[in-house]
Amino acid sequence: MPSEMLLKIFSCLDAVSLLAVGCVNKRFHELANDNGIWLKLCSSSLHPKWTIWKMKSKQTETVSVGCAALHDKEPGYWKKEYIFKKTSAFKTRVMRLVKFLDPYTGLPCKNKEAMKVSGLSWIIVLKDKNGKEHVVEKPDLSFKDTSVTVLWHGTDWPCLDILSTLKLFGVTPLFPDQSIPPNKNGPRRFSLIAEYHLANLTENSVVVGADELVQLFSLSPGLLVGMWKGKNEIAFVMANLHYNQLLERSILGSATVQYSPPPNKPLLDDIDSEYGLHDYRLHLDLHGRNCMYLCGSFKCLFCRKRDIENGYVRLIVVNLKDNRKHLPIIGTLGISWETDVFKGNVKDCFVMDLTLLDETGMPFWCFSAPVHMELSTKSSGLYDYMGHIYTADYADSEGKVCVEFVWLEETKEYIIVSLVLYVSTKKVNSWYGTNY
């Protein structure tokens, strides 16, 4: 078929169809990059202020090849411009939605709306030692106040022995359309959220817990891998994504480079001698994917200078000696899981969603991660409770969280009797521009 006839046919296609046609062969790729076709799309679909000129109704059907805008540009120029402008408008629309903050958590309150507008989903890519990639889609989502839990499972996953890395991506349609569901075969944008190395997984990761069928291993940040007991095969993968910067990391990164948020600009305060040590607010959720065990907010957290030790600022949220503030846990702690055939619940572990806000209400330290519990050897020393003491600790580069529970056999419930945050002084100093 003559190229002129193909160009006439291609000029009737929309942007998504043009990109698909361009993947057929080299000739179609060159014709689908025609500047005249893409300039017509730019002029008809993008904002009139951006259009390089106003086209009359008769001029919208054909664009003169002798036009300088076509003649001086290399093939594919207006295709790139169209994609760039569409992508920029899409990101602006999504970021505008996340500017609305929830006064309760300090986080964006329209995350679900923004995800729906963007058509956002998440996938994992398992790469074997030969370089072959296995893409796993269709996750199950579970939304909480400050996080979303994403669960993948399947029956045809590669054996762990041949896997080298696992990559977590946010995926959005290149041209989102709210009127139709996203098409996974259409052009999509990938944003790398995190990459995990699976070599020696069982030796180099934290064991979270186990039940009769699976054993759970935790990889930082926020990834949980379930392995079939007695086999070297993955049963499921669970990612816990905190809402803070969730959309930015899922949308604004590239397929190879993770999005890096801009550093906080400290507001110096020469009057307050303990600037950066008080007026913190904490929102804490403990859940097991489908069950919420604790949801609480705590205000006016502070630390005195004399309590800064070993490079950490100590914030006492629940004091062991103040039984009026001890917190009961609803239900039996555990993380629920499921696959195509089986489902279960691994006890004595949970997912912790922590949001620490600074004195201006800005998210200061946030994470969502699985945490396992251990039976403590020490006695409670509390006259109000008679039962075993359990501890649950979490640590990353920004701080540590130490929690103590008492198990009450009579009422079959856990009570949080101590909750202490240890924030890294490096984090405080870089955030506030101080020197502790």
N, C-alpha and C positions, 0 to 999 in steps of 0.2 A: 504494500500500500504506500502511495507517495507520502512524503513527509508533510506536504501542505495539507493533505486530507487528515492525517493524524493530528496535526496541530489544530485543525478546525474541530475535531472531535474532543481533543483535550481541553479546548477552551470552554467546553460546556460542563466540565467537571468541577467539583468543589475542591478545597485544599486537601482534605483527607484523601479523596480519591486520586488526586494528582500525585501525592506522595506514595500511594500504593502502586500506581502505574509506573512510577519511576524506579521501582524495585524489580520490574520484570526482566529487563535486559539493558545493555549499554545504550542502545539506540533510543529506547523509551525514556531512559534516564536523561539523556541529552535533550530530547524534545519536551519532557515534562519540566525542564528547568527554563523553558523559554521566558524571557523577560516580559514579552508582551502579555502572555497569559497571567503571570503573577502581578504585573502592574495593574491589570484590570481588576484582579481580586483585591489588591491593596486599595484601589480607588473606590470600589463598590462596598467594601465591608468595614474598612477602618474609619476612624473618626474624621469628619470632613476637615478639621483644622490641620490634620497631619498630611492630607492629600496634597501632592505637589502642585496640582492645578485642579480647577473645577471642570469636569468633563460634561459636555452637553449630552442630552439623551441619545443622540445619534452617534456620538463618539464613544459611548460605552461599549458598543459592539465590537469595534476594531480600533486598534491603536496604531498610528502610523509608525512603520518600521524606521522611517527616517528621523523620528523624534530623537532629540539629543538624550533624553532620559533612557532610551533603549540602546541607542547607538554607542554611547560612551561607557556603558556598564558591561562588565563581564557576564557571561551566562550564569544564571542562578543568583544574581545580585538581588533582584526584587523578591525572589523566593526567601532568601535569608532575611530581608527587611520585613517581609510579611510575618514570618515566624517570630522574629525578634519583637515586633510591635504587639503581636497577639500574646506572646508570652509575658511581656512587661505589663500589659493591661490585666492579664489574668492574675499575676502575682500581686499587683496593686489592689485588685478587688478582694483577694483573699486576706492580705495583710490588713486591709481596712476593717475587716470583720473582727480580727483578733485584738484590735485596740480597745475593745470594750472589756473592762476588767470586772471580775466578781469581787465585791468588797469583802466577801467571806473568806475567799482563798487567795486573793491577790493575783489570780491567773485569768487568762481570757475566758469569758463566759459563753462565747459563741463558737467554741471549737467544733462542735458537731455541724453547725451551719456552714462553717468554713470548709470542713472536710467534704460536705455534700456539694458545695459549689465547685470545689476543685476536682471532685471525682477521685479523691485520694484513696489509695489502698496500699498494702504493704506486701512484699514478697521476700522470700529468702532464696539465695542462690548457693547451692552446695557445689564446690569445686573439688574434683578429685585430683590425685597426684599426677595424672596424665594431662591435666588442663581442661578436661571436659566439664561442662557446667550442667547442673540439674536444677531447673527452676521449679519452685514450689509456691503455688498461689492458693487462692480460695481459703483464706484464713477465717477463723471464728473470732469475732470481736466482742469484748466485754468492757463497757465504759463505766468509769468511776468519776468521783468529783474532780480528781486531779490527775488521772491517768487513764490509759487505755491498755488492755491486755489483749495481745494478738496471739492466737494459737493455730499452728499448722500441724497436720498429721496426714499420713498416707501409708500405703502398703508397698510401694515400689521404690523406696528410698535406697540409695547405695549403702553398702556396708561401711561402718566407721573406719575400718582398716585402710580403705583406699581414699578417704576424704582428707583434704588438707585445710580448707578454709570454708567459712560460712559468712556470707555477706547479707546484711539487712538493708533493703532499699525501700524508700517511699516512691510510689509510682503514680503519676497523674497523666491523663490524656493530654496530648500536645495541644489540642483545641477542645477544651471542655464544653460540653453541651448538656445543660441541666434537663433538657426535655427528653433525652434518651440515655439509657445506662451506658457506662464506658465499655468500649469494645477492646478486649485484650489483644486483638489482631490489628488494631489501628495504631497509628503513631503515638508513642508514649514517651514520657520524660522520666528518667531514673535519677534519684537522689540518694547517694550512699549515706546511710545513717551510722553504721558501725560494721567493722570487720572482725571476725573471731577466728583464731587458729584452733583447729580441731586435733592436731597432732598431740598424742598423749593426753587426751581429754580427761580420762579417769584419774590421771595422776596430777595434772596441773590445774584442776578446777576444784571448787568447793563442793563437797557432798552436802546436799540440802536435806535429803531424807529418802525414804523408800517405803513401798508397800509390797503386797504379794506379787505384783506384776512388773513394776518399774522402779528404777532408781533415778533420782534427780541430781543433776550437776549444774552449778551456777557459774556463769561466765560474765565478767564485768565488761560493759555496763548492762545490767538488767536482762540478761538472757538466761533462760532455763532450758536445759536439754534433758529429755526423758529417755532413758535407755532401757530396753527390755532386759529383765533379769536373766542372767545365764547366757545372754547373747550379746554380740558386739554390733547391735543394730539400734538405730534411733527410732523411738516410738513416736515422739512428737517434739516440737520446739515451741517454746512460749517466750514471747518478748513483752516486757513491761515498759511502756513508753510514757514518761511524764509529760504533762501538757506544756510545761515551760519549754519554749523553743521547739516544741514538737513539730509544728507546721513548717517552721524555718528549716529545720534539719530534714524534713520529709519532702520539701519542695525546692529550696534554694540551693541545695548542693548539686553536684554533677555525678555522673555515673562512676567516676574514679576518685573524686576528692570530696571529703565531707565538708559540710557547711561549718564555718567557724564564726560564732557570734562575735560582734564587736566588743571590745573590753569596756567595762564600766568606767565612766568618767567620775572620779571622786570629787565630792564637794567638801572642801576643807573647812574645818571648824576650829578656829584657834581659841575659842572661848571655852568650849566644853573640854575639860581635861580627860574625860573618859568617853570621848567620841568614838563610837563604834563598839561600845561594850554594853549598851542598854537599848531598851525599846524594840527588842526583837519580837516577832510574832510567829507562832508555829501552827501549821495545820497538818494533822497526822491522820492517815488512814491505814488501817490494817485489814487486809482482805485475803481471801483464798480463791480469787478469780470470780467465783459466782456468789460468794458469801462475804458480807461485810461484818467484821468483828469489832472494829472500833473506828469511830469518826469523831475527832475532837480538835478544838482550837484553843490555843494558849497565848495569852498576851503578857506584855511587860516582862519578858525574859531579859536577864541581865547577868553581868559578871563583874566582880570587883577585880581591881588590878592584882591584888594579892592572890587571887585564885587562878591566875594565868600560870600554868606549869607545863613544862616539857613541850613547848611550842603549840599549846592548845588553849583556847578560850572556853571555859566551862560554863554551860548554861543548864541549870537544874530545872527541869520541867515538872517532874513528880518527885517529891522528896520522900525518902524512905521513912523518915520519922514523922511525917505529917499524914496520918491516915485519913484525914478529911478529903484529901485530893487523890487518893488511890482510885484506880480506874478498873471497873469490872469489864471483862471481855464477854461478848455475846457469842455463845456457841463454842464448839471445840475447834481449836486452831488446826488448820490444814490447808493444803493447796489441791483443788480439784482439777482433774485432767480427763481427757477423753480422746478416743481414736475412732476409726470407722466401726470397730467392733466392741472394744472394751472401754470402760471408764472406771475411775477410782478416785481416791482421796488420800494423799500422803499427809499423815498427821505430824504434829510438832514442828510445823513450819508455816510461813505465811509470806505475803507480799507487803512490803512497807512502802507507802507513798509519803514522802516527807517534803514539806514546803516550808522553808524558813524565810521570812520576809524581814527586810531591814527596817529602820525607823521611819523610812519614807513609804513603806509598803511595797517596795520592789523585791522581786524574787532574788534571794541572796544565795541560797543553797537548796537545790532540788534534786530528787532522785526517786525512782521507783525500782525496787529490787527485791528478789527473794531473800528471806532470812530464815535460818534454821535455829532451833532451840536446843539447848543442852541442859541436862540435869546438873545442878550445882552440888558440890560436895559440902558446902557450908550450910549450917542451919539458919533458919530465918531470923532468929533473934527478935521476933515480933510476937508480942503477947496477944495481939488481936487475931492472928492467923496461925493455924496449925496445919502445916502441909509442906510439901517439897518445894524447893526453890529452883526455878528455871531461869536461864539467862539467854538473851538473844542479842548479838552484837553485829554491827555493820560498820564498815570502814571503806573510805576511798581517799583520793588525794586531797579532798577539801575538808574532811572531818570524820568523826566517829559517832556512833549512836550506841548507847549501852542501856539495855532494858532488863529489868528483873521482874519475874512473875512468881506468884505463889499459887499452887494448885490446891484448891479447897475440895477435899474428897466428899465432904458432907453435901455440898451444893453442886458438885461437878462443874466447877467454873474456875477460870484463871482470873487473878487480880494483878494488875500492874502496880507494884509497890515502889518502883524506882525507874525513872526515865531521865537520862542525862545526855546532853549533846556536847561534844567536844569539837569546836570549830578551829581549824588550822589558823594560827596567827598570820601565816603567809597570805591566806585568803582574806583575812580581815584587813591586813595592811594594804594589799593591792586594791581592795574594794573601796576603802575609806581614805587612802593616802596617809595612813597613820604609821606608827612605829612601835609595836608592842613586842 
